[in-house]
Amino acid sequence: MNTSLKKMVLLLCAVTLVSCASNLSLQKYYIDNSDNENFITLDIPGNVFALKENAPTELSKITTSIHKFNILAFIKKEDNKAQYAIENQKVKAILKNDKYQELIRIKHQGRTVSLKYEGEEDDQTLHEVVLFASDKEKGFALVRILGENMNPADMIQFAKNFDAVDLNGTELEGVLQNIEKNVVQQD
């Protein structure tokens, strides 16, 4: 099949899947892809974080409001580029839902990171914060941060001060090393 025909078929598939994805919830997307070999899935409890001695005091309050992290990462390889394009479009379509409000979007050197939330900002009762990071070469990661009494300002503060989180000796350090190892092995 020639290249332009492949692109057309891929575009048609993506458009069809995007229209279907508009009715797909983020939770269902996680469940549907939890056993897919192109994805790495992790559920991490919120109490996994330890703070360094010099951490700002407000970080302690923020970390206690976080109950769980659901992580779904698509590792892009030579043989799954078409699937990556389709899955990337599905996630973007889900996150375009009006229930998600954007906090911040950053684009830099082929990477895009967006932070969105579900809930009411005014009464600070966020149900879920979603981090979507994509890299054209490596794939994407979708992180659902679930908690109680979270607010947008806290999530931005947490992200800005993430270097104050001490991962040494925690469950998360091992998880991150495992992901890095899998990505390196698949390259």
Number of C-alpha atoms within 10 A of each C-alpha: 5 6 8 9 10 12 12 11 12 16 15 12 14 21 15 13 16 21 14 13 22 16 11 17 14 17 10 10 16 18 13 10 17 17 11 11 9 16 19 18 20 15 12 16 16 16 14 16 19 16 17 13 10 8 16 13 10 11 19 15 11 19 21 15 18 21 15 17 19 17 21 22 22 23 23 23 17 9 8 12 15 18 16 20 17 18 21 19 18 23 20 14 18 21 23 13 14 9 13 17 19 17 16 12 13 10 12 8 7 9 15 15 17 17 21 21 24 17 18 14 14 9 9 15 16 19 16 22 26 24 20 22 19 20 17 15 13 15 21 24 21 21 21 22 22 19 21 15 14 25 23 24 13 18 21 14 14 19 12 10 13 13 12 17 18 17 17 12 10 13 14 16 14 13 13 12 11 12 16 11 11 13 15 9 8 10 10
